[in-house]
Amino acid sequence: MADLTEMALVLTRGLVAFGCLAIASASPVLADGPADNQAENVRPIPPAGIEVDAEAVDALQAKAAMVRKRWQQLVDAAKTDKQGSTALARLIDLEPEVLVFPRAVEMTIEQSIFYSPKALSDADRLLEIANERIDRIAAGASWAEVVKLETNNETQLIAGGYRSKIDDSFQPYGVVVPANVNAVDALPIRMDVWLHGRGEKVSELAFLNKHSNRPDRYRTGNEPMPQSAIVAHPYGRYSNAFKFAGEVDVLELIDYLQRRVAIDDQRIAIRGFSMGGAGCWQFATHYADRFFATTPGAGFSETPLFLKVFQGEDAAETAPSHQKTLWQLYDCPPWSANLQNLPTIAYSGEIDRQKQAADVMESELEKHGIDLVHLIGPQTAHKIHPDAKQEIARRLNLIEQQIQPGVPRNVHLTTMTLRYSKMHWVEVTGMQQHWSPATVDAAVIQHPADSSEQIEIECENVTRLRVNFDAGQWPGKPHGRMGVMINGNHVTNASDGPMVGSDRSFTAEFMYDGEWKITTEDSTSLRKRPGLQGPIDDAFMDRFVFVMPSGTSTDPIVENWIQEESKHAMDHWRLHFRGDIRVIQDTDVDAAMMADQNVILFGDASSNQVIAELLPKLPLNWTKEQIRIGNNEVDGAGHVPVMIYPNPESPNHYIVINSGFTFREYDYLNNARQTPKLPDWAILNVSEGSTFRDPGKVIAAGFFNEAWQPE
C-alpha cells in the first residue's frame, strides 16, 4: 500500500475514511445468538478444558508446591535476618512477582481449564520462571533485575503479578517495552494501557505465557507497538469488559507500575479493542482526567441497543426498571460530555457490526458540540486496519506533544453516581438524586477590568462539592483570598473567601441547603458520599471479607438457600473474577476487622451473630414473622432481604447482607449483560431457590435515598 502520508483523507462530521485499497476482511465476530437468550441453554464460561494426562498434572501440582516451599524458606530466613523487618518487607514487596506463576498453574488445575496439550509445557515453563526469580531475589536482586527489565536495543516482554487490595490475590499483568524505549532510567516515559479483547480461554496461565514468551513469537494483532512508550497489559480479572473488579485491576496496575517505573503521570493513554474497546469507552468517560488521550476500538458503549443489534435480545422491554437505572453505571452515552476533557480517537471496521458502539457515541457527542474523530478501516470486519494503526499512532504522538503542565482552568464533570465523582480539581461529594445527571462547569476566571480572579461554578443536581488544587496546581494569583460564585450567587468574596496556600494549593468545600455556603466536609453524617453510595456490587470493588454464620436459621428454606447462595457467591468470585476467597465466622469478627474492609454477611438474625447485633441499626425490620423495608413488607417465611448499607460500626465501609456480586451465569456470555442486577436493597422469595439469572424471585427492590433511607 502507499504510504499513509500520501493518501487522501476525507473528514466528514468526525468520520475519517482511508483513501486506500481495501484489504481482505476477517470473518465478522458472531454472537452466540437467540439460543443464548434462554438461561437454561447458555453455555458455561469459562469453557471446560480438555482431558490431560493425570500424571503430568500431578507433576505440575508438585512443582508448584515446591515453588511455594522454596519461597517460604526465603521468608522464614528473612524473619531471622539481622536486617529484620527490612529484609522481610522486601520479600513481601516482591512476592507477587513470584507466586503469581504457581497460582496460575494451580487455578488451571483446580478448574480443569487446560485448553491444549501444549498448555502443560507452558505451565511447566511458568514454574521455571518462578524458580529463576526466587534465585535472583535470594541473590539480592532489585525489582527490575527480578523481572529482567534491561537497557538494550531489543523489544522486551515482562510478565508478573501484583497483590490486589480487594482480596489479596496475585493478579497477572504484562508489559511490552519497545526496543528504543529505556524503562530503567529515571527519565519519565509515556505509558499506553492496552485493554485486551474478549478471550474465554484466556486463563491466567495463557495470559502469563503470552507475555513471558520470546519477543519474536509475540503476536501483536490489534495491539499497539508505540515507538516512545511502554505498553501495560492488565489482565482485567478475566472476561468482564474491565468492569467491577476488572476496572479496579486496571487502576491498581497503573499505580503498581508507577511505583516501579518512571512513568510520566501526564502521559498515560487508555486504549483497547473489542471488549477492550468497551472498557476504553468506560474508562475514558469515567476517568477523563487520568489520561492524555483515548483510542476506543469496536467494543460496545451501552447496553440495550448493543444487545438488540448483536444478541437479538430486547433487554429494554424485559429488564426491570431498577436494572435499566443501573445500566447507567457503565453505559457511556450519559457520561459522554466528559470527553470534552479528553482527546479521543475512535476506530471501527467498515463492515464490523460493533461499529455500532462508536456510531452511538458519535451521535451523543454531537449533542455536546464534540465532533468525534472516527477512523474507519475500509471493508474491514472485526480487526484494526494496519493503516489505521499507523494513523492512530501519528495522531497520538501529536496529542502527546501538546500536553501542557498543570491543571486546566476550565473543567466539566457529568456524573450519574458518586462512584465517579471527580474531574481534575472539582469533586461532587453530594447529589440531590442519584442516577440522574449531576453536572458541574467550573472555571478560574480572570476579569479583564481589574485582573481580579474568582472561581465560577454552574451545577445541577449537586448538594455538595469540593474544589481542590494540590500543591503547585493553583493557576491563579499566588496568594490572597478567592471569591467563589455558584449558580450566579456569590458564596464568598475576595475579602472573606478561602485563601490560596503558600505552596500554591487551594481547597474549599461547599454545600447547598437552600443556598450555597462554604462548609467543612462532615465525615460522620449518614449520607451517600464518594465510595459509599451503593449499589450492592460496589462493595466488591474494594477490600471485603465473607462472614459466615456459626448458627442455623430457624427457617429450613432460608437455611438451605443461605448455604447454597453463599457457596455460589464465593465459588463464582473465584471463577469469574479470578479472586481468592477471604472468609471468617461471625464469632471471629472484631472491631479492627470491621474497620479495615467491607463485610459480606450471610445468614439471618438467628444464625449470624453480626447480623443480629447490627439489625437494630439498619432500616430493615426482619423477624421470623415479617420482613419490611420502607413500605415493602412480606411474610418472613421463605424470604430473605439482600442489601448494602454503611456499616454502623465502621461508617466508612459497607455491610452487605446475603449477596455476592449480582450478575450470574446467564450474563457471563456477553459482556454487555454484565451489569448490576440488584440495586441497594431487595426482598427475595427463595422458596424455589436460585437460577442462572436470579438468586431468587425478586418481590421488591429499590434504592436508598441520599440519606440512606428507603425511598
C-alpha positions in Angstrom: 0.0 0.0 0.0 1.0 3.6 -0.4 2.5 5.5 2.5 -0.3 6.9 4.6 1.0 10.4 4.4 0.4 10.2 0.6 -3.2 9.2 1.0 -6.2 11.5 0.8 -8.2 11.6 4.0 -11.9 12.6 3.9 -13.2 14.2 7.1 -17.0 14.4 7.4 -18.6 15.1 10.8 -15.7 13.4 12.5 -15.6 10.3 10.3 -12.2 9.7 8.6 -12.1 7.2 5.7 -8.8 6.0 4.4 -8.4 6.5 0.6 -6.6 3.3 0.0 -7.0 -0.2 -1.3 -9.4 -2.4 0.6 -7.8 -5.4 2.4 -9.3 -8.8 2.8 -11.6 -8.7 5.7 -11.6 -11.0 8.7 -14.6 -13.1 9.4 -17.1 -11.0 11.3 -17.5 -11.8 15.0 -20.7 -13.5 15.6 -22.9 -13.5 18.7 -24.0 -16.8 20.1 -27.5 -16.0 19.0 -31.0 -16.1 20.4 -30.5 -19.6 21.9 -28.2 -18.0 24.4 -31.0 -15.6 25.4 -32.5 -18.5 27.3 -30.8 -19.0 30.7 -31.3 -22.8 30.6 -29.3 -23.1 27.3 -26.5 -20.6 27.9 -23.1 -22.3 27.6 -20.7 -22.2 30.5 -18.0 -19.5 30.8 -15.1 -20.3 31.1 -15.5 -23.3 28.8 -14.4 -26.7 30.0 -10.9 -27.8 29.3 -9.6 -30.9 27.5 -8.6 -34.1 29.3 -4.9 -34.1 30.1 -2.5 -36.7 31.4 -3.1 -37.2 35.1 0.5 -37.9 35.9 1.6 -34.7 34.2 -0.9 -32.7 36.2 0.3 -34.3 39.4 3.8 -33.4 38.5 2.8 -29.8 37.9 1.0 -29.7 41.2 4.1 -31.0 43.0 6.4 -28.5 41.2 4.0 -25.6 42.1 4.1 -26.7 45.7 7.9 -26.8 45.6 8.0 -23.2 44.3 5.8 -22.2 47.3 8.1 -24.2 49.7 11.2 -22.5 48.3 9.6 -19.1 48.7 8.5 -19.8 52.3 12.1 -20.8 53.1 13.2 -17.4 51.9 10.6 -15.7 54.1 11.5 -17.8 57.1 15.1 -17.0 56.7 14.3 -13.2 56.4 12.5 -13.4 59.8 15.8 -14.3 61.4 17.9 -12.0 59.3 19.9 -9.3 61.1 18.1 -6.7 58.9 14.8 -8.0 60.3 11.8 -6.1 59.1 13.7 -4.6 56.1 14.5 -8.0 54.6 11.0 -9.3 55.2 9.4 -6.1 53.7 11.5 -6.6 50.6 10.2 -10.2 50.2 6.6 -9.2 50.7 7.1 -6.5 48.1 8.4 -8.9 45.5 6.3 -11.9 46.5 3.6 -11.4 43.8 6.2 -11.4 41.1 7.0 -15.0 42.0 3.8 -16.5 43.4 1.6 -15.3 40.5 3.0 -18.2 38.5 2.2 -21.2 40.7 -1.2 -19.6 41.4 -1.9 -19.5 37.6 -0.9 -23.2 37.3 -2.9 -24.2 40.4 -6.1 -22.4 39.3 -5.8 -24.1 35.9 -5.6 -27.5 37.6 -8.4 -26.7 40.1 -10.8 -25.6 37.4 -9.7 -28.1 34.7 -9.1 -25.4 32.1 -6.2 -26.8 30.1 -7.2 -26.0 26.5 -4.4 -27.7 24.6 -1.7 -30.3 25.3 0.8 -27.5 24.9 -0.6 -25.8 28.0 1.1 -28.4 30.2 4.5 -27.4 28.9 3.5 -23.7 29.2 2.6 -24.3 32.8 6.0 -26.0 33.4 7.8 -23.0 31.8 6.0 -20.6 34.1 7.1 -22.5 37.2 10.6 -22.4 35.9 10.3 -18.6 35.6 9.2 -18.6 39.3 12.2 -20.6 40.4 14.6 -18.4 38.5 13.1 -15.3 40.2 13.5 -16.9 43.6 17.2 -17.4 42.8 17.6 -13.8 41.7 15.7 -12.5 44.8 17.8 -14.7 47.1 20.9 -13.1 45.5 19.6 -9.6 46.4 18.1 -8.6 43.0 16.0 -5.4 42.6 12.6 -5.5 41.0 14.0 -4.6 37.6 16.5 -7.3 37.9 13.9 -9.8 39.1 11.6 -9.2 36.0 14.7 -8.8 33.8 14.0 -5.2 32.7 17.1 -4.1 30.9 18.6 -1.3 28.8 19.1 -2.8 25.4 18.0 -2.4 21.8 15.6 -5.3 21.8 11.9 -5.5 22.5 11.3 -6.8 26.0 8.3 -8.7 27.4 7.6 -8.7 31.1 5.0 -10.9 32.8 4.4 -10.6 36.5 1.9 -10.1 39.3 0.8 -7.6 42.0 -1.2 -8.1 45.2 -4.7 -6.8 44.8 -6.2 -4.7 47.7 -9.6 -6.3 47.1 -8.8 -9.9 48.2 -5.0 -10.2 48.5 -4.9 -12.3 45.3 -1.9 -12.1 43.0 -3.2 -10.7 39.7 -1.2 -11.1 36.5 0.0 -8.3 34.2 2.1 -7.9 31.1 4.3 -5.1 29.9 5.8 -4.6 26.4 8.9 -2.4 26.2 9.8 -1.4 22.6 13.4 -1.7 21.5 14.1 2.0 21.6 12.5 2.8 25.0 14.6 2.9 28.1 12.4 2.0 31.0 15.2 1.5 33.5 16.5 5.1 33.9 14.7 7.7 35.9 13.5 9.8 33.0 9.7 9.9 32.9 8.2 8.0 29.9 4.8 7.5 28.3 2.7 4.5 29.1 -0.2 3.2 26.9 -2.6 1.0 28.8 -4.0 -1.6 26.4 -7.3 -3.3 27.3 -7.4 -6.7 25.6 -10.3 -8.3 23.7 -12.6 -11.0 24.9 -11.0 -14.4 25.2 -13.0 -17.0 27.0 -9.9 -19.3 27.1 -7.5 -16.6 28.3 -6.8 -18.0 31.7 -4.0 -16.7 34.0 -1.8 -19.4 32.5 -2.5 -18.4 28.9 -2.1 -14.7 29.7 1.2 -15.1 31.5 2.5 -17.4 28.9 1.9 -14.9 26.1 3.5 -12.0 28.0 6.6 -14.1 29.0 7.3 -15.6 25.6 10.1 -14.7 23.3 9.5 -11.3 21.7 9.9 -12.7 18.2 6.9 -15.0 18.9 4.8 -12.3 20.4 1.8 -11.6 18.2 0.6 -8.0 18.5 -2.5 -8.3 16.3 -4.6 -5.3 17.1 -2.3 -4.2 19.9 -0.2 -1.1 19.6 3.6 -1.0 19.5 4.4 2.7 20.0 7.9 4.0 19.4 8.3 6.0 22.5 6.1 4.3 25.2 5.8 1.1 27.1 2.5 -0.7 26.9 0.9 -2.1 30.0 -1.5 -5.0 29.7 -3.9 -5.5 32.6 -5.4 -9.0 32.8 -8.7 -7.4 34.0 -9.7 -10.4 36.1 -10.7 -12.4 33.1 -13.6 -11.5 30.8 -15.8 -8.8 32.3 -15.0 -5.8 29.9 -12.9 -4.2 32.6 -15.9 -3.5 34.8 -16.3 -4.0 38.6 -13.1 -5.8 39.9 -11.8 -5.7 36.3 -11.9 -1.9 36.5 -10.1 -1.9 39.8 -7.4 -4.2 38.2 -6.6 -1.6 35.6 -6.3 1.2 38.2 -4.2 -1.0 40.6 -1.8 -2.0 37.8 -1.3 1.7 36.8 -0.4 2.5 40.4 1.8 -0.6 40.7 3.8 0.2 37.6 4.2 3.9 38.6 5.9 2.7 41.8 8.3 0.5 39.7 9.0 2.6 36.5 9.4 6.3 36.0 6.1 6.8 34.2 5.0 10.3 33.4 1.7 10.8 35.1 0.6 13.2 32.4 1.4 10.8 29.6 -0.8 7.8 30.2 -3.2 6.8 27.4 -6.1 4.4 27.7 -6.5 2.2 24.6 -8.3 -1.0 23.6 -10.2 -3.0 21.0 -13.3 -5.2 21.0 -14.0 -6.0 24.7 -11.1 -3.7 25.4 -12.7 -1.0 23.3 -15.8 -1.2 25.6 -13.5 -0.9 28.6 -11.8 2.0 26.9 -15.1 3.9 26.5 -15.9 3.3 30.1 -12.5 4.5 31.4 -12.5 7.5 29.1 -15.9 8.8 30.3 -15.4 7.9 34.0 -11.7 8.9 34.4 -11.2 11.5 31.7 -8.7 13.5 33.9 -6.3 10.5 34.3 -5.3 10.1 30.7 -3.9 12.3 27.9 -5.8 10.5 25.2 -8.0 7.5 24.5 -8.4 5.2 21.4 -11.5 3.0 21.8 -11.9 0.5 19.0 -15.1 -1.5 18.4 -16.5 -3.0 21.7 -19.8 -1.7 23.0 -20.7 1.6 24.6 -24.1 0.9 26.0 -26.4 -2.0 26.9 -29.9 -2.1 25.3 -29.2 -1.2 21.7 -26.0 -3.3 21.6 -27.8 -6.4 22.9 -30.6 -5.9 20.4 -28.3 -5.5 17.5 -25.7 -8.0 18.4 -27.5 -10.6 20.5 -31.1 -10.3 19.3 -32.2 -9.6 22.9 -34.8 -6.9 23.7 -33.5 -6.1 27.1 -35.2 -2.6 27.1 -38.5 -4.4 27.1 -37.8 -7.2 29.5 -35.4 -5.8 32.1 -37.0 -4.5 35.4 -36.8 -0.7 36.0 -34.1 -0.9 38.6 -31.8 -2.7 36.2 -32.4 -0.1 33.5 -31.5 2.5 36.0 -28.3 0.6 36.8 -27.3 0.4 33.2 -26.2 4.0 33.7 -23.2 2.8 35.8 -21.3 1.6 32.7 -23.4 2.9 29.8 -21.3 5.7 28.3 -23.8 7.9 26.5 -25.0 9.6 29.7 -21.3 10.4 30.6 -20.3 11.4 27.1 -19.9 15.2 27.9 -16.8 14.2 30.0 -14.9 13.6 26.8 -14.5 17.3 26.3 -11.8 16.8 28.9 -10.0 14.1 26.9 -8.8 13.9 23.3 -10.5 10.8 21.7 -9.8 8.8 18.6 -12.4 6.1 17.8 -11.8 3.3 15.4 -14.2 0.8 13.7 -14.0 -1.6 10.8 -16.4 -0.6 8.0 -18.2 -3.9 8.0 -17.9 -4.7 11.7 -21.3 -4.8 13.5 -19.5 -3.4 16.5 -19.1 -0.2 14.7 -22.4 0.5 16.3 -20.7 1.5 19.5 -18.8 4.4 18.1 -21.8 5.4 16.0 -23.8 5.7 19.2 -21.1 7.8 20.9 -20.7 10.0 17.8 -24.4 10.9 18.0 -24.2 11.6 21.7 -21.1 13.7 21.5 -22.6 15.8 18.7 -25.2 16.9 21.3 -22.4 18.4 23.3 -20.7 20.1 20.4 -18.0 17.5 20.1 -17.1 16.2 16.7 -15.9 12.7 17.2 -12.8 11.6 15.1 -13.9 8.2 14.0 -11.4 6.3 11.8 -12.9 3.6 9.6 -11.0 0.6 8.2 -12.3 0.1 4.6 -14.0 -3.3 4.0 -12.6 -4.4 7.4 -14.5 -6.5 9.9 -13.5 -7.1 13.5 -9.8 -6.0 13.4 -7.8 -2.8 13.1 -6.8 -2.0 9.6 -2.9 -1.7 9.6 -3.1 1.8 8.1 -5.4 2.8 10.9 -2.9 1.7 13.4 -0.3 4.0 11.9 -2.7 6.9 11.7 -3.8 6.4 15.4 -0.2 6.3 16.4 0.6 9.5 14.4 -2.3 11.4 16.0 -1.4 10.2 19.5 2.1 11.4 19.1 0.8 14.9 18.0 -1.5 15.0 21.0 1.3 14.0 23.3 3.5 16.9 22.0 0.8 19.4 23.0 0.5 18.3 26.7 0.7 21.3 28.9 1.9 21.0 32.6 -0.5 21.9 35.3 -4.3 21.6 35.5 -6.9 23.2 33.2 -8.6 26.4 34.2 -11.9 25.1 32.8 -13.4 21.8 33.9 -16.6 19.9 33.0 -18.0 17.0 35.0 -21.1 14.9 34.4 -21.8 12.0 36.8 -24.7 9.7 37.5 -23.3 8.4 40.8 -20.8 9.4 43.4 -18.7 6.3 42.4 -17.2 8.6 39.7 -17.3 12.0 41.3 -14.1 13.8 40.3 -12.7 15.7 37.4 -9.4 17.4 37.8 -9.9 19.9 40.6 -13.7 19.6 41.1 -15.4 16.8 43.0 -19.1 16.3 43.6 -19.5 15.0 47.2 -23.3 15.1 47.4 -26.2 14.7 45.0 -29.8 15.6 45.3 -30.8 12.4 43.4 -28.6 9.5 42.4 -28.9 8.1 38.9 -30.0 11.5 37.5 -27.3 13.6 35.8 -25.3 15.8 38.0 -23.3 18.4 36.1 -20.6 20.9 37.0 -19.0 23.5 34.8 -16.2 25.2 36.8 -13.6 27.8 35.8 -10.9 30.0 37.2 -11.9 33.4 35.7 -9.6 36.5 35.5 -11.7 39.6 34.9 -10.0 41.9 32.3 -11.1 45.1 34.0 -9.1 44.8 37.2 -7.3 41.4 36.7 -9.1 40.1 39.8 -9.8 36.3 39.9 -12.5 34.1 41.1 -13.9 30.6 40.7 -17.2 30.5 38.9 -19.3 27.3 39.0 -22.6 26.3 37.4 -24.0 23.0 38.6 -27.2 20.9 38.7 -28.4 18.1 40.9 -25.5 18.8 43.3 -25.8 19.4 47.0 -22.1 19.3 48.0 -18.9 19.9 46.1 -15.2 20.3 46.7 -12.6 22.4 45.0 -9.1 21.1 45.4 -5.9 22.3 43.8 -2.9 20.3 45.1 0.5 21.9 45.9 1.6 24.0 42.9 -1.6 23.5 40.9 -3.4 26.7 41.6 -3.3 28.6 38.3 -4.3 32.0 39.5 -2.6 34.7 41.6 -0.1 33.2 44.1 -1.7 34.5 47.3 -4.7 36.1 48.8 -8.4 35.2 49.2 -10.6 33.8 46.5 -14.1 34.8 45.6 -16.4 31.9 44.6 -19.6 32.2 42.6 -22.0 29.2 42.3 -25.0 29.3 40.1 -24.8 33.1 39.8 -24.6 33.8 43.5 -21.5 35.0 45.4 -20.7 32.4 48.1 -17.5 34.1 49.1 -15.9 37.3 48.1 -12.2 38.3 47.7 -12.5 39.8 51.2 -13.8 36.8 53.1 -13.1 33.7 50.8 -10.7 30.9 51.4 -7.0 31.7 50.9 -4.5 30.4 48.5 -1.8 28.4 50.3 1.8 29.4 50.3 2.6 26.2 48.3 0.1 27.3 45.6 -2.6 25.0 46.8 -6.3 25.8 47.2 -9.1 23.9 48.8 -12.7 24.7 49.7 -15.9 22.8 50.4 -19.4 24.0 49.7 -22.9 22.7 50.4 -26.4 23.7 49.5 -29.3 23.8 51.9 -31.5 26.5 50.3 -28.4 28.5 49.4 -24.8 27.7 48.7 -22.4 28.2 51.6 -18.8 27.3 52.5 -18.5 24.4 54.9 -16.3 21.6 56.0 -16.6 18.0 54.9 -18.7 16.2 57.5 -17.4 12.6 57.6 -19.8 11.4 60.3 -23.2 12.2 58.9 -25.1 9.3 57.3 -25.4 10.2 53.7 -24.3 8.9 50.3 -20.8 10.1 49.6 -18.0 9.1 47.1 -17.1 5.5 47.8 -20.1 4.9 50.0 -23.1 5.2 47.6 -24.1 1.7 46.5 -25.3 -0.3 44.7 -24.6 -3.8 46.1 -21.9 -4.5 43.6 -19.9 -1.5 44.8 -18.9 -3.4 47.9 -16.9 -5.8 45.7 -14.7 -3.1 44.2 -12.7 -2.6 47.4 -11.4 -4.9 50.2 -14.0 -7.3 51.5 -14.4 -10.5 53.6 -17.2 -13.0 53.7 -18.6 -13.6 57.2 -20.4 -16.9 57.5 -23.0 -17.9 60.2 -21.9 -20.1 63.1 -25.6 -20.9 63.8 -28.6 -22.3 61.9 -31.6 -20.4 60.6 -34.9 -21.3 62.2 -36.4 -21.4 58.7 -35.2 -24.5 56.9 -35.9 -23.0 53.5 -33.9 -19.9 54.3 -31.1 -22.0 55.8 -30.8 -24.2 52.7 -30.7 -21.0 50.5 -28.1 -19.4 52.6 -25.8 -22.4 52.4 -26.2 -22.7 48.6 -26.1 -19.0 47.8 -23.1 -18.2 50.0 -21.2 -21.1 48.3 -22.3 -19.8 44.9 -21.1 -16.3 45.7 -17.6 -17.5 46.8 -17.2 -20.0 44.0 -18.1 -17.5 41.3 -15.9 -14.8 42.8 -13.1 -17.3 42.1 -14.4 -18.5 38.8 -15.4 -15.2 37.2 -13.3 -12.6 38.9 -10.4 -14.9 39.4 -10.1 -14.0 43.1 -9.1 -15.6 46.3 -11.7 -16.1 49.0 -11.3 -14.5 52.4 -13.9 -15.9 54.8 -14.3 -16.0 58.6 -17.0 -17.0 61.0 -19.3 -14.4 62.6 -17.8 -15.3 66.0 -14.4 -14.1 64.8 -15.5 -10.6 63.8 -13.9 -7.8 65.8 -13.7 -4.0 65.6 -10.3 -4.0 63.8 -11.6 -6.3 61.1 -14.7 -4.1 60.7 -12.6 -1.0 60.4 -10.5 -2.4 57.6 -12.9 -3.6 54.9 -16.4 -4.3 53.7 -18.2 -7.1 55.4 -20.3 -9.5 53.4 -22.8 -11.2 55.8 -24.7 -14.3 55.0 -27.4 -15.6 57.3 -30.2 -14.1 59.4 -30.5 -12.9 63.0 -30.9 -16.5 64.3 -27.8 -17.8 62.5 -25.3 -14.9 62.2 -24.4 -13.0 65.4 -23.1 -10.0 63.4 -26.5 -9.6 61.6 -28.3 -9.9 65.0 -26.1 -7.2 66.5 -26.4 -4.8 63.6 -30.1 -5.3 62.8 -31.5 -2.7 65.2 -29.3 -0.1 63.5 -30.5 -0.8 60.0 -33.5 0.5 58.0 -34.7 -3.1 58.0 -37.3 -4.8 60.1 -36.6 -8.6 59.9 -38.3 -11.1 62.2 -39.4 -14.6 61.9 -42.9 -13.3 61.0 -42.1 -10.5 58.6 -39.6 -8.6 56.5 -40.1 -4.9 56.0 -38.0 -2.3 54.1 -39.8 1.1 53.9 -43.4 0.4 52.7 -42.5 -3.0 51.4 -43.5 -5.9 53.6 -43.6 -9.7 53.1 -44.1 -12.7 55.3 -40.8 -13.8 56.9 -41.1 -17.5 55.9 -39.2 -18.4 52.8 -38.0 -14.8 52.2 -34.7 -13.0 52.7 -33.6 -9.4 52.4 -30.4 -8.5 50.5 -29.0 -5.1 50.9 -25.9 -2.8 51.1 -25.6 -0.2 53.8 -22.9 1.8 55.6 -21.5 -0.4 58.4 -22.9 1.2 61.7 -19.7 0.1 63.4 -17.4 1.4 60.7 -19.2 4.1 58.7 -16.5 4.4 56.0 -17.2 0.8 54.9 -20.2 -1.3 53.8 -22.0 -4.2 55.1 -23.8 -6.4 52.5 -26.4 -8.9 53.6 -26.9 -12.1 51.6 -25.4 -11.2 48.3 -22.3 -11.6 46.2 -21.8 -9.7 43.0 -25.3 -9.6 41.4 -25.0 -10.8 37.8 -24.9 -14.5 37.2 -24.1 -17.3 34.8 -26.6 -16.1 32.1 -24.7 -12.8 31.9 -21.2 -14.2 31.6 -21.6 -15.0 27.9 -21.9 -11.4 26.7 -20.0 -8.6 28.4 -22.8 -6.1 27.8 -25.0 -8.2 30.0 -22.6 -7.8 32.9 -24.4 -5.0 34.7 -25.7 -4.8 38.3 -28.8 -6.8 38.6 -29.9 -5.6 42.1 -29.9 -2.0 43.4 -29.3 -1.0 47.1 -31.8 -3.4 48.5 -34.2 -6.2 47.5 -36.6 -8.7 49.1 -36.4 -12.2 47.7 -38.7 -15.2 47.8 -36.2 -18.1 48.0 -38.7 -20.9 48.3 -37.8 -22.2 44.8 -34.1 -21.5 45.1 -31.9 -19.6 42.7 -31.5 -19.8 38.9 -28.8 -18.9 36.4 -30.3 -15.4 36.2 -31.5 -14.6 39.7 -30.7 -15.5 43.3 -34.5 -15.9 44.0 -37.8 -14.3 42.9 -37.5 -10.5 43.4 -40.6 -9.4 45.3 -39.4 -5.8 45.8 -36.3 -3.8 45.0 -35.1 -0.3 45.3 -32.6 2.4 46.1 -32.0 4.1 49.4 -32.2 7.9 49.1 -29.2 10.3 49.7 -29.6 9.8 53.5 -29.5 6.0 53.1 -33.2 5.7 53.9 -35.8 3.7 51.8 -37.5 5.8 49.2 
